[in-house]
Amino acid sequence: MLTLMMYLVIVCPKCGKLLLAYSNQKTRTCPYCRKRIVVSESVKVAKAESARDASIIIQKLKAK
């Protein structure tokens, strides 16, 4: 069975910025404040099937 890679839009718990992470990624370091984030424990704002779709979601959320 083919597992589709999903992209997650998560929130950094330290600085509140939106980040892109792979669904199978264990940790992600925030490029803004350098906080190491455990992806499974993070606040997930959205899911996308492609990095491009996830980037569009982030742009729309930032515009609000």
Biopython code that builds the backbone (N, CA, C, O; Angstrom):
import numpy as np
from Bio.PDB.StructureBuilder import StructureBuilder

atoms = [
    (1, "MET", "N", (0.837, -1.185, 0.000)),
    (1, "MET", "CA", (0.000, 0.000, 0.000)),
    (1, "MET", "C", (0.881, 1.247, 0.000)),
    (1, "MET", "O", (1.824, 1.347, 0.785)),
    (2, "LEU", "N", (0.575, 2.179, -0.866)),
    (2, "LEU", "CA", (1.337, 3.413, -0.989)),
    (2, "LEU", "C", (0.880, 4.409, 0.069)),
    (2, "LEU", "O", (-0.305, 4.728, 0.166)),
    (3, "THR", "N", (1.828, 4.892, 0.854)),
    (3, "THR", "CA", (1.512, 5.892, 1.862)),
    (3, "THR", "C", (1.814, 7.267, 1.284)),
    (3, "THR", "O", (2.938, 7.537, 0.859)),
    (4, "LEU", "N", (0.826, 8.117, 1.269)),
    (4, "LEU", "CA", (0.985, 9.448, 0.716)),
    (4, "LEU", "C", (1.615, 10.372, 1.749)),
    (4, "LEU", "O", (1.170, 10.435, 2.895)),
    (5, "MET", "N", (2.655, 11.087, 1.334)),
    (5, "MET", "CA", (3.305, 12.041, 2.220)),
    (5, "MET", "C", (2.379, 13.237, 2.404)),
    (5, "MET", "O", (1.961, 13.862, 1.430)),
    (6, "MET", "N", (2.064, 13.547, 3.643)),
    (6, "MET", "CA", (1.234, 14.709, 3.934)),
    (6, "MET", "C", (2.110, 15.798, 4.531)),
    (6, "MET", "O", (3.102, 15.524, 5.205)),
    (7, "TYR", "N", (1.730, 17.008, 4.276)),
    (7, "TYR", "CA", (2.417, 18.168, 4.836)),
    (7, "TYR", "C", (1.507, 18.788, 5.883)),
    (7, "TYR", "O", (0.297, 18.898, 5.680)),
    (8, "LEU", "N", (2.085, 19.187, 6.987)),
    (8, "LEU", "CA", (1.326, 19.788, 8.070)),
    (8, "LEU", "C", (1.716, 21.248, 8.225)),
    (8, "LEU", "O", (2.882, 21.611, 8.068)),
    (9, "VAL", "N", (0.743, 22.070, 8.531)),
    (9, "VAL", "CA", (1.012, 23.448, 8.926)),
    (9, "VAL", "C", (0.865, 23.453, 10.440)),
    (9, "VAL", "O", (-0.215, 23.198, 10.972)),
    (10, "ILE", "N", (1.975, 23.747, 11.133)),
    (10, "ILE", "CA", (1.976, 23.730, 12.592)),
    (10, "ILE", "C", (2.333, 25.113, 13.129)),
    (10, "ILE", "O", (2.829, 25.971, 12.399)),
    (11, "VAL", "N", (2.070, 25.310, 14.423)),
    (11, "VAL", "CA", (2.360, 26.578, 15.088)),
    (11, "VAL", "C", (3.509, 26.375, 16.063)),
    (11, "VAL", "O", (3.500, 25.434, 16.855)),
    (12, "CYS", "N", (4.495, 27.258, 16.003)),
    (12, "CYS", "CA", (5.593, 27.202, 16.966)),
    (12, "CYS", "C", (5.048, 27.631, 18.326)),
    (12, "CYS", "O", (4.446, 28.700, 18.433)),
    (13, "PRO", "N", (5.249, 26.817, 19.372)),
    (13, "PRO", "CA", (4.722, 27.168, 20.693)),
    (13, "PRO", "C", (5.465, 28.331, 21.354)),
    (13, "PRO", "O", (4.956, 28.933, 22.299)),
    (14, "LYS", "N", (6.653, 28.647, 20.867)),
    (14, "LYS", "CA", (7.443, 29.728, 21.471)),
    (14, "LYS", "C", (7.143, 31.088, 20.832)),
    (14, "LYS", "O", (6.853, 32.056, 21.535)),
    (15, "CYS", "N", (7.214, 31.159, 19.490)),
    (15, "CYS", "CA", (7.053, 32.462, 18.825)),
    (15, "CYS", "C", (5.713, 32.627, 18.106)),
    (15, "CYS", "O", (5.351, 33.736, 17.714)),
    (16, "GLY", "N", (4.969, 31.512, 17.931)),
    (16, "GLY", "CA", (3.652, 31.592, 17.310)),
    (16, "GLY", "C", (3.639, 31.634, 15.791)),
    (16, "GLY", "O", (2.576, 31.784, 15.188)),
    (17, "LYS", "N", (4.798, 31.504, 15.163)),
    (17, "LYS", "CA", (4.870, 31.527, 13.696)),
    (17, "LYS", "C", (4.362, 30.205, 13.115)),
    (17, "LYS", "O", (4.405, 29.168, 13.776)),
    (18, "LEU", "N", (3.884, 30.259, 11.880)),
    (18, "LEU", "CA", (3.411, 29.067, 11.176)),
    (18, "LEU", "C", (4.575, 28.397, 10.467)),
    (18, "LEU", "O", (5.412, 29.066, 9.860)),
    (19, "LEU", "N", (4.626, 27.063, 10.547)),
    (19, "LEU", "CA", (5.711, 26.290, 9.951)),
    (19, "LEU", "C", (5.152, 25.148, 9.127)),
    (19, "LEU", "O", (4.018, 24.710, 9.325)),
    (20, "LEU", "N", (5.958, 24.682, 8.210)),
    (20, "LEU", "CA", (5.636, 23.519, 7.393)),
    (20, "LEU", "C", (6.424, 22.329, 7.926)),
    (20, "LEU", "O", (7.622, 22.444, 8.183)),
    (21, "ALA", "N", (5.761, 21.185, 8.092)),
    (21, "ALA", "CA", (6.441, 19.970, 8.554)),
    (21, "ALA", "C", (5.875, 18.774, 7.798)),
    (21, "ALA", "O", (4.717, 18.783, 7.380)),
    (22, "TYR", "N", (6.698, 17.751, 7.628)),
    (22, "TYR", "CA", (6.222, 16.497, 7.046)),
    (22, "TYR", "C", (5.417, 15.746, 8.101)),
    (22, "TYR", "O", (5.720, 15.834, 9.291)),
    (23, "SER", "N", (4.413, 15.022, 7.681)),
    (23, "SER", "CA", (3.571, 14.290, 8.629)),
    (23, "SER", "C", (4.333, 13.188, 9.350)),
    (23, "SER", "O", (3.961, 12.812, 10.462)),
    (24, "ASN", "N", (5.399, 12.659, 8.737)),
    (24, "ASN", "CA", (6.170, 11.591, 9.384)),
    (24, "ASN", "C", (7.404, 12.120, 10.120)),
    (24, "ASN", "O", (8.210, 11.336, 10.622)),
    (25, "GLN", "N", (7.551, 13.419, 10.185)),
    (25, "GLN", "CA", (8.690, 14.048, 10.847)),
    (25, "GLN", "C", (8.485, 14.027, 12.360)),
    (25, "GLN", "O", (7.393, 14.331, 12.840)),
    (26, "LYS", "N", (9.521, 13.674, 13.111)),
    (26, "LYS", "CA", (9.406, 13.624, 14.573)),
    (26, "LYS", "C", (9.572, 15.002, 15.198)),
    (26, "LYS", "O", (8.786, 15.395, 16.061)),
    (27, "THR", "N", (10.597, 15.736, 14.764)),
    (27, "THR", "CA", (10.822, 17.081, 15.293)),
    (27, "THR", "C", (11.066, 18.056, 14.154)),
    (27, "THR", "O", (11.410, 17.672, 13.036)),
    (28, "ARG", "N", (10.877, 19.322, 14.472)),
    (28, "ARG", "CA", (11.109, 20.405, 13.505)),
    (28, "ARG", "C", (11.669, 21.572, 14.294)),
    (28, "ARG", "O", (11.164, 21.897, 15.369)),
    (29, "THR", "N", (12.707, 22.203, 13.773)),
    (29, "THR", "CA", (13.271, 23.381, 14.423)),
    (29, "THR", "C", (12.691, 24.624, 13.761)),
    (29, "THR", "O", (12.728, 24.767, 12.539)),
    (30, "CYS", "N", (12.159, 25.514, 14.581)),
    (30, "CYS", "CA", (11.583, 26.752, 14.065)),
    (30, "CYS", "C", (12.706, 27.612, 13.483)),
    (30, "CYS", "O", (13.692, 27.882, 14.168)),
    (31, "PRO", "N", (12.567, 28.045, 12.229)),
    (31, "PRO", "CA", (13.616, 28.874, 11.627)),
    (31, "PRO", "C", (13.627, 30.306, 12.168)),
    (31, "PRO", "O", (14.575, 31.054, 11.931)),
    (32, "TYR", "N", (12.581, 30.683, 12.888)),
    (32, "TYR", "CA", (12.476, 32.044, 13.413)),
    (32, "TYR", "C", (13.100, 32.186, 14.800)),
    (32, "TYR", "O", (13.840, 33.136, 15.056)),
    (33, "CYS", "N", (12.802, 31.239, 15.696)),
    (33, "CYS", "CA", (13.291, 31.351, 17.079)),
    (33, "CYS", "C", (14.202, 30.197, 17.497)),
    (33, "CYS", "O", (14.721, 30.195, 18.613)),
    (34, "ARG", "N", (14.402, 29.218, 16.613)),
    (34, "ARG", "CA", (15.286, 28.055, 16.836)),
    (34, "ARG", "C", (14.753, 27.064, 17.877)),
    (34, "ARG", "O", (15.509, 26.206, 18.333)),
    (35, "LYS", "N", (13.500, 27.154, 18.260)),
    (35, "LYS", "CA", (12.886, 26.207, 19.199)),
    (35, "LYS", "C", (12.694, 24.868, 18.502)),
    (35, "LYS", "O", (12.200, 24.810, 17.376)),
    (36, "ARG", "N", (13.088, 23.795, 19.179)),
    (36, "ARG", "CA", (12.853, 22.451, 18.641)),
    (36, "ARG", "C", (11.428, 22.041, 19.021)),
    (36, "ARG", "O", (11.055, 22.088, 20.193)),
    (37, "ILE", "N", (10.644, 21.643, 18.033)),
    (37, "ILE", "CA", (9.230, 21.320, 18.217)),
    (37, "ILE", "C", (9.022, 19.837, 17.953)),
    (37, "ILE", "O", (9.487, 19.310, 16.943)),
    (38, "VAL", "N", (8.324, 19.166, 18.861)),
    (38, "VAL", "CA", (7.924, 17.776, 18.644)),
    (38, "VAL", "C", (6.632, 17.840, 17.823)),
    (38, "VAL", "O", (5.598, 18.290, 18.316)),
    (39, "VAL", "N", (6.700, 17.392, 16.589)),
    (39, "VAL", "CA", (5.588, 17.550, 15.648)),
    (39, "VAL", "C", (4.312, 16.881, 16.165)),
    (39, "VAL", "O", (3.226, 17.440, 16.018)),
    (40, "SER", "N", (4.425, 15.707, 16.761)),
    (40, "SER", "CA", (3.229, 14.991, 17.242)),
    (40, "SER", "C", (2.527, 15.725, 18.387)),
    (40, "SER", "O", (1.342, 15.497, 18.629)),
    (41, "GLU", "N", (3.243, 16.601, 19.092)),
    (41, "GLU", "CA", (2.663, 17.350, 20.212)),
    (41, "GLU", "C", (2.287, 18.780, 19.831)),
    (41, "GLU", "O", (1.776, 19.531, 20.661)),
    (42, "SER", "N", (2.535, 19.152, 18.589)),
    (42, "SER", "CA", (2.316, 20.540, 18.169)),
    (42, "SER", "C", (0.857, 20.799, 17.800)),
    (42, "SER", "O", (0.077, 19.872, 17.580)),
    (43, "VAL", "N", (0.514, 22.083, 17.739)),
    (43, "VAL", "CA", (-0.810, 22.490, 17.282)),
    (43, "VAL", "C", (-0.796, 22.437, 15.757)),
    (43, "VAL", "O", (-0.024, 23.139, 15.105)),
    (44, "LYS", "N", (-1.663, 21.592, 15.203)),
    (44, "LYS", "CA", (-1.742, 21.437, 13.750)),
    (44, "LYS", "C", (-2.899, 22.282, 13.226)),
    (44, "LYS", "O", (-4.047, 22.099, 13.630)),
    (45, "VAL", "N", (-2.587, 23.200, 12.330)),
    (45, "VAL", "CA", (-3.576, 24.125, 11.797)),
    (45, "VAL", "C", (-4.238, 23.566, 10.545)),
    (45, "VAL", "O", (-5.433, 23.766, 10.323)),
    (46, "ALA", "N", (-3.446, 22.854, 9.717)),
    (46, "ALA", "CA", (-3.977, 22.330, 8.453)),
    (46, "ALA", "C", (-3.103, 21.194, 7.951)),
    (46, "ALA", "O", (-1.979, 20.997, 8.414)),
    (47, "LYS", "N", (-3.649, 20.440, 6.980)),
    (47, "LYS", "CA", (-2.924, 19.376, 6.282)),
    (47, "LYS", "C", (-3.010, 19.664, 4.794)),
    (47, "LYS", "O", (-3.985, 20.245, 4.318)),
    (48, "ALA", "N", (-1.977, 19.252, 4.061)),
    (48, "ALA", "CA", (-1.988, 19.425, 2.605)),
    (48, "ALA", "C", (-1.263, 18.252, 1.960)),
    (48, "ALA", "O", (-0.419, 17.610, 2.585)),
    (49, "GLU", "N", (-1.601, 17.981, 0.702)),
    (49, "GLU", "CA", (-0.969, 16.878, -0.020)),
    (49, "GLU", "C", (0.325, 17.291, -0.704)),
    (49, "GLU", "O", (1.122, 16.433, -1.083)),
    (50, "SER", "N", (0.547, 18.596, -0.869)),
    (50, "SER", "CA", (1.788, 19.058, -1.498)),
    (50, "SER", "C", (2.350, 20.239, -0.711)),
    (50, "SER", "O", (1.626, 20.931, 0.004)),
    (51, "ALA", "N", (3.641, 20.451, -0.857)),
    (51, "ALA", "CA", (4.287, 21.580, -0.191)),
    (51, "ALA", "C", (3.723, 22.898, -0.726)),
    (51, "ALA", "O", (3.581, 23.868, 0.018)),
    (52, "ARG", "N", (3.409, 22.922, -2.005)),
    (52, "ARG", "CA", (2.837, 24.134, -2.608)),
    (52, "ARG", "C", (1.488, 24.465, -1.980)),
    (52, "ARG", "O", (1.229, 25.620, -1.643)),
    (53, "ASP", "N", (0.626, 23.458, -1.821)),
    (53, "ASP", "CA", (-0.679, 23.679, -1.191)),
    (53, "ASP", "C", (-0.509, 24.165, 0.248)),
    (53, "ASP", "O", (-1.225, 25.060, 0.694)),
    (54, "ALA", "N", (0.440, 23.573, 0.967)),
    (54, "ALA", "CA", (0.690, 23.980, 2.350)),
    (54, "ALA", "C", (1.185, 25.422, 2.406)),
    (54, "ALA", "O", (0.803, 26.172, 3.303)),
    (55, "SER", "N", (2.028, 25.813, 1.460)),
    (55, "SER", "CA", (2.528, 27.188, 1.409)),
    (55, "SER", "C", (1.396, 28.174, 1.145)),
    (55, "SER", "O", (1.369, 29.262, 1.719)),
    (56, "ILE", "N", (0.470, 27.796, 0.284)),
    (56, "ILE", "CA", (-0.688, 28.649, -0.005)),
    (56, "ILE", "C", (-1.541, 28.812, 1.249)),
    (56, "ILE", "O", (-2.019, 29.909, 1.539)),
    (57, "ILE", "N", (-1.730, 27.730, 1.988)),
    (57, "ILE", "CA", (-2.494, 27.787, 3.243)),
    (57, "ILE", "C", (-1.819, 28.747, 4.217)),
    (57, "ILE", "O", (-2.490, 29.568, 4.843)),
    (58, "ILE", "N", (-0.497, 28.651, 4.350)),
    (58, "ILE", "CA", (0.240, 29.535, 5.258)),
    (58, "ILE", "C", (0.072, 30.993, 4.829)),
    (58, "ILE", "O", (-0.156, 31.861, 5.671)),
    (59, "GLN", "N", (0.183, 31.268, 3.533)),
    (59, "GLN", "CA", (0.016, 32.641, 3.036)),
    (59, "GLN", "C", (-1.369, 33.184, 3.366)),
    (59, "GLN", "O", (-1.503, 34.335, 3.782)),
    (60, "LYS", "N", (-2.401, 32.359, 3.182)),
    (60, "LYS", "CA", (-3.770, 32.797, 3.471)),
    (60, "LYS", "C", (-3.967, 33.045, 4.964)),
    (60, "LYS", "O", (-4.630, 34.008, 5.349)),
    (61, "LEU", "N", (-3.396, 32.184, 5.808)),
    (61, "LEU", "CA", (-3.529, 32.366, 7.254)),
    (61, "LEU", "C", (-2.783, 33.615, 7.730)),
    (61, "LEU", "O", (-3.254, 34.313, 8.628)),
    (62, "LYS", "N", (-1.636, 33.895, 7.140)),
    (62, "LYS", "CA", (-0.878, 35.099, 7.508)),
    (62, "LYS", "C", (-1.618, 36.365, 7.093)),
    (62, "LYS", "O", (-1.495, 37.397, 7.752)),
    (63, "ALA", "N", (-2.384, 36.296, 6.009)),
    (63, "ALA", "CA", (-3.106, 37.466, 5.501)),
    (63, "ALA", "C", (-4.302, 37.837, 6.376)),
    (63, "ALA", "O", (-4.806, 38.957, 6.292)),
    (64, "LYS", "N", (-4.755, 36.910, 7.210)),
    (64, "LYS", "CA", (-5.928, 37.176, 8.069)),
    (64, "LYS", "C", (-5.589, 38.114, 9.195)),
    (64, "LYS", "O", (-6.455, 38.442, 10.007)),
]
sb = StructureBuilder()
sb.init_structure("model")
sb.init_model(0)
sb.init_chain("A")
sb.init_seg("    ")
for serial, (resi, resn, name, xyz) in enumerate(atoms, 1):
    if name == "N":
        sb.init_residue(resn, " ", resi, " ")
    sb.init_atom(name, np.array(xyz, "f"), 0.0, 1.0, " ", f" {name:<3s}", serial, name[0])
structure = sb.get_structure()
